[in-house]
Amino acid sequence: MRKRKTELVLLFFILPLLAGCWDERLLKNTRTVYLSGFDLVEEGDYQITSILRDMNISESSRGEISISNKLVTGNGSSIKEASVTIDRSVAGNYDPAKGRVLILGIDVAKGDIYNVLDALYRDPRVDLNAKIAVTDNSANEIITHLSKNEVEKGEYLYELIHSSEINSKIQDITLRSIRTYLFDEGKDFMLPYLSKDESDDEVKINGAALFHNNSFTGQFLSPAESTFLLLFMGKQSKKALLTERLDEEASVSVSYNVKNVSRELKLKKEEKVHADIMLQLDVEIVDYPPNHLYKQEVIDSLESQLSMILTEKADTLFKKLAENQSDVLGLGRELVAFHPSIWKEIKGENYYEHILVHPKVKVNIRNGKIMF
Amino acid sequence: MRLKRNNSKKSLINQENLSIENIKLQLNHTSDLKEREIHSDKQTYIILYINSLVDQEKFESKIIKPLTKMENNDISNELYSQEISTTKSNKTAINGLLDGYCLLMEKGGSSEGFLLKANASTDREVAEPVVEKTILGAKVGFVESLDKNVFLLRAVTKSPDFTVKNYTLGSSTTTNVSLIYLDHMTDPEIVKKVDQRIKSITLDSIRSVGDIQDCIEDHTVTPFPQLLLTERPDKASANLKDGRVALILDGSPSVIILPATFMTFFQTPDDYITRWWLGSFFRFIRLFSYIIALILPASYVAFVSFHYEVIPLELVYSLQSSLSYVPFRPFIELMIMQLSFELLREASIRLPPSVATTFGIVGGLVVGTAMVEAGIVSYGGLIVVALTSVASFVQPNIEMSSSIRVLGFPLMLLASIFGFSGIVIGVLCVLIHLSRLTSFGFPYFSPFVPLNIKDFKDTILRVPSWMMYKQPKDSPHFKREIQSRKWKQDESEGPY
């Protein structure tokens, strides 16, 4: 017993030496990244552009806060090397742990994006809830612009992406969730597509960039198309607002919010794999000036009109997807799960060529009255 | 050497026989030991008393006067003293004299003496308790006199079960102690244990309740108090009714309640006066603040030196901005702040109330902000330390709140070495320690370890009184108090 006690005491003194202060990372010595972007520059080198944010609480006039952004760039043949280059150039430790948004330049996005993300997954402290976005230019340009113009706007880009997700404008994808898309076959994804609006001098989300096999196809969906596709996937968030023009001349439009979605998917193999998708939307009319929605016939005609328009739109949408072979809907996954024999025949890099999608949309108006 | 000689001198004389000379010698011919001869009609009496312990007025009116007018020899009938006893032992006589009794002997008569009570007392008036304040509770606190304290306790615990056992402790200076319990409510095992432990105290003198506490508690190497000290009769009485035992020490306004469990320290009389859901809420707040006070400083250290990635982004920047001026590591920074707060706290106890307010402002506000502005500590550190000390003041019992402060430092050290895992290990050690503690054989961390969900009724929660048990559950008189709300049933069946 006595021996065991001395051993325990000894252990207690040795423990601090083992784990020790080596792992310590003091907050005051770190330079936390606020935003970073990845680009491919000449000779296959990667370039990282990051914003380091500093906040100064003024000593003399208490509580006054001034924020300054510092733009840093570093090149290297790998992501890690590039970040080491940045580390050397800043005072303190360069730490990407707090970066909430990662921006992929168009060159990086067109290649295998896992080449960039690998280094991030190996760092246990990286924020896995970080959002990923693609730009139509180099990430460097967007970040330079943001560091100059959006200094006071807090987490501008993060909020921008987040609010688009809430409005079902883009797919909700984080650093964590993107990994399943990268490694599971039979499923593709879309990322928010950023561009700098020259007239407003602001960074905006232009739509959703379509991916095929870990790389950007070069095509992107408009926000409305992307919302529609999310409905087909059943992944819309609480708010999914769409507007259709019913009559060109009279300029009558209807805006509706999709409350509920039910999807029926039938897959059968003939010459090609045919996917019949029947989408039922329960919608709530939020803007319809002609009104009279208390009459059943008005509702019926509006329902059939909307169903027709949407079925047409769905056709063009799926043609666009087929062109880019971007299986965002995850039909491949569906085949893997429920029709493995079909999947065995068609699987491969470009399996989406063998799939024909026949979408059909039916709209049910659930609530159209004006509420007081 | 001198002590030895004295003792040997005393031992020469036969100590058993009661004689004036003998007593005088034993009391070292102290100057305030007075001797008076009183001549009544038939007899001459010698009266011996210690001048400083005797109330002169009582002495004159209740002993001397009746004695001089006494017609027959029946002392116990003629005198008006509160207590009269006879003794033949020298030792009892001396103890009596020291308690303020007068020793009355017939001159040349038998060796029997009468002890007459005429003690002077310094009793102060019963006042509101200073340390344990309540909002709605009784404004009565224990005082320094044993008799009065027993009276105060009996007054709120009217029961034939109320039992008092008296002890005299200390070998060179003596102190009276009373053990009080409700006979049918209390586990006889506990009473037996307390009795044995008190009897085994062989201290030279008892200075305070602390001495008794040191001698009778189960575990001495622990920051957790296993005996509850209270200065409130209502609290003591409620605990007696719960089957606990009270120990009252002469000269101490703090009464010891035992066995105490961890959750006993979170109860206050106010809980039972306010309505049950409020009482439960306050108890929850107290438990929560205990955890905050224990873990917050350690968490801060772990946050800013290991795991800042879990702090929200905006907070990272503002913490960083004030931390970057601090030359010390977070642990040292917090230690400086904690220690200076401990200094302030310790200093303010001894200051008169009028100065203490000013001191609080100068010490707390000025030093605190100046330290931040001088870059010795950061805003974050200041907030954490201030919150911690506020949270530790929420604890109603002073000893318990001190235990958190003592435990806070090692936890901080662990956090600064191992980060979050250090805190987890530290808290785990505290929990293991708590589970192993006992108070008079009763598990200290009781409703949790061993788990007894039914006892949560009056520990974490404070359920309505009609849902509680009338008696401790293991008592033969066990019965639920649900009958107290039977009127509801009666009314609904009634004529209305």
Interface residues (C-beta under 8 A of the other chain):
Chain A: P16 A19 G20 C21 D23 E24 R25 L26 L27 K28 T30 T32 Y34 R53 D54 M55 N56 I57 E59 I65 I67 A97 K98 R100 R125 D127 G154 E155
Chain B: F303 V304 S305 F306 Y308 E309 L313 E314 V316 Y317 S318 L319 Q320 S321 S322 L323 S324 V326 R329 P330 E373 Y379 S416 I417 F418 G419
